[in-house]
Amino acid sequence: MLIVRAVRYTILTIATVILVYPFIFMVSVSFRSRSTSLGNPFEIMPSEPTLNNYERVLNEENFGLYAFNSAFVAIVSTFLIVLLSSMMAFGLTRFQFKGRRIVMTAIIAGLTIPTMMLIIPQFLLARDLQLLNSLPGLIPFYVGTALGFNTFLLCGFFEGIPAELDEAMIIDGAGAWRRYFNLALPLAKPALATTVIFAFLGTWDEFAWALTVINDEKQRTLPIAIALFQGQHSTSWGLVFAASLLALIPVLIVYIVFQRFFVAGIASGALKS
């Protein structure tokens, strides 16, 4: 048993190092000067740490504008995703109507379609709707892409709400909207927090669709800008990594704020089908 336990912990330690070391290396390089950025990869602590990369990102690279663009798109998209997916999940789980199974089957089938396969038809649709090269043009497609998964996630939670609670509110004269706002949403806080995390992370980090439809420099989101940092400054990895670390801050804040609800949502079965 002792040998098995030692082997187990050794394997876990090696796996942890493999997973964590690239992030540690990124942090280290972000504090290095341009001439030493690709030095010894095993040097965790830079010999001459500097904040020059962070100063350049914040002062010279329009980082604030790109961060605002990403925040606008991510916040609006997340709000709409949570609202619409929760309304769809509530309707699918609390009401019986013809075609309900067909709708659920269509949602599940839609989850099997790779997002990259939809880029060309989405581009043609965005062109016809004159949504190209604009931040508001990103939002409908982010929302539409995320609705299926988040509706499926919330359905698993709403199904666990006792039907007796609905019946009690119906006896008191509550309509569907009141049951949705006063019953379903308060009880679904853990699942909604899970949805917020997934939706915000997915829209904040999205790259392929934004790169496809955004050409105007002032409309760029952070993932596009960071990719262009790499192209414009092919040897300035410190600059690229500094921008990447700054872009992680909003994601960490969202996770820290909602993580206790996120854990509760996982434990209570929010991811059950």
N, C-alpha and C positions, 0 to 999 in steps of 0.2 A: 504493500500500500504506500509505503514511504517513497519507493522508487517511482511508482505511478504518479504520485502527487508531485514529485520533483520534476518529472518529465512534463507534466501538465502545465505547471507554473513556468517552466522554461519556455515552452512553446508559446504560452500567452504573453510572456515578456518579450520574446522576439517579435511576435505579431504586433504588439503595442508599439515597439520601437519603429518597426517598418511603417506603421500607420502615422505615427506622430512626428517622426523625424523630418519629413518634407516640410511640415508646417514650421517646426523649429528652425530649419534651415532658411525658410522664407523670411522669418522674423530677423534672423541674424544678418542676412544679406541686405535687408531694408535699412540697416544701420551702418552699412559699409559705404566707403567712397566708391566712385565709379572704377577707379584703378584696381581696387581690391575685391570687387563684387564677386568675381569668379575665381577667388583664391582657393585656399584649402577648404574642401566641402565639409570636413570634420571639425572645423574651427567654429565652435558654437558662439563664443564671445569674441566679437571683433577686437582686434588689437587697438584700433583707433576709431571707436564708435562716433558716428556723426548723425545729426538730424537734418542734413542737407537735403536728402531725398524727400523727406516729409515737407520741408519748407518749399521745395520746388513744386511738389504736387499741389499744395494748398495755395501757392501764390502765383504760379506761372502756367499751370496746365488747365485752367478753367474747371478745376475739380468741383468747386461749389456749384457751378451751373449744371454739370452732369449729374451730381448728386441730387440736386433739386428735381431734375427731370425724372430720374429713377424713382425718387420718393413720391412724386406726384402720380406717376403711373402705378406704382406698387400700392400706394394707399387707396386710391380710387378703385383699382382692380380688386384688391382684397376685400374692400367693403362690399362691392357688388357680388363678388363670388360667395361671400359668407351669406349675404342677404338672399340671393336667388337660390343657392343650393339648399339653404335651410328651408325656404318656402317650398321648393320642389320635394324635398325629403318629407316634410310635414304632410303635404298633400298625398304623396304616394303611400305613406304608412298609416295615416289616420283616416283615410277615406277609401271606400270601396267603389270602383267605377269600372265600366267596360274599357278594356284596353290597358288596364294597369300593368298586367304582366308583360304586355308587348312593350310598354314604355320602359319597364325595368330591364327587359332583355336588350332593348336598343341601347340603353345606357351602358350595360355591361359589355355589349359587343363593341361599342365605341371605344372602350378602354383598351381594346386589343389593337387598335390602329395606331401605328407609330406616328408621332407628331410631325416628323420630318416629311412624311408622305403627303401632308396637307398643305405644305408651304406654297406650292404652285397654285392650287385652286384658291387658297386664301389670298395670295397676291393678286390674282385676277379679280377676286371679289373686292378687295380693298381698292384696286384701281378703278373699278366700275363705280364704287361708292365714294370716290375721291377722298380716300383716307390715307393715301400714301404720304410719307414724309411729314407726319405730324404725330405728336404725342397722344392726342385723343384717339387717333387711328389705331394705336396699339391696344387700347383698353378693351374694345369689344372682342378682339381675337384672344386676348389673354383670358378674359372671362369665359368665353365659349369653350376654350380648350380645357379649362379647369373645372367646369361645371359638372361633368360626368363623374369624375373621381370623387369630388367633394360631396356630391349628392349621394353617391353610393356609400361613402363613409358615414354621413349623417343618418342615412336610412337605418343602418345597423343600430344606432343609438336611439332614434325615435321609436323604433319597434319595441324597445325595452321599457318605454313609459307605460305604466298600467292604463288599460282602457277605462278603468273605473274612474280615473281622474277626469277624463274627457266627459264621461257620462254625468259626473257630479256637476261639472261646469255647465253642461247642456241643460240640466234640470234647473240651474240657477239663471238660465236665459242667456248664457254666453254664446256668441257666434263663433265662427271659424277664426276670424282675425283675433278676437280676444283670447281664444284658447292658444293660438299661435304665439302671441306676444306675452301673455301672462302665465302660460303653463309650459309650453314646449321650450321656448328660448331660455327661461331661467333654469329649467332642469337640464338643459343641454349645454351648460357652460363648458364642461370639460371637452365635449366634442367640438363645440364652436372654437375653443382655444386651439385645438388640434388643426382645425380648418384654417384658422388665421395663420398659424405657423407655416403650414404647407403652401397656402396661397401667397403669402408675402415672400417666402423664399423663392417660390417658382417665378414670380413676376419680377422680383428684384434682380435675380441672377440671369434672367432670360437673355439669350444672346442672338440665336439664329434668326428669329423673326424680326427683331429690332434691326439687325444688320441688313436684312432683306429690304425693309421698307423705309429706313431712315437714311437720307443722304445729306441733309442740312447739318452742318457742324453744330449749330445751336440747339438742335433737337436730339442730339446724341444722348444715350443713357450710359451709365457707368461701365457696364461690360464692354460696350463698343469703344469707349474712350480708353479703357485700360488696354484693350487689344491694340489700339492705335499707338499707345505709348510704346508698346513692344515693337511695333513696326517702325516708328519714328526714331526710337532710341534703342537700336538693336543690341547694344552692349550695356545699356543702363538698366540692368536687372534690379538694382536697388530701387530705382524709380518705379518700376513695374510692381515690385513686391510691396513697396510702401503704399502705393495706390490700392493694391488688392487688400492689404490689411485694414486700411481706412474704410474700404467698402464693406468689410465684415462687421463693422461696429453696429449698424442698424439691425442686422440679422441677429447679432448676439443680444441686443436690447430687446427685440421682440421675443426671442426665445426665453430670456430671463424673466420677462414680465409674465409670460403665459406658460412657463414650464411646469408649474405645479398643477395647472389644469390639464396640461398635455399628458402628464403622467397619470392623472386620475382618469382621463379619457381612455388611455390605453388599458388601464386596469379594469375599467367598467365595461369594456367590450366595444369601444367606439369603432374598432376596425373589423368587427365581425360582419360577415355578409348577411 
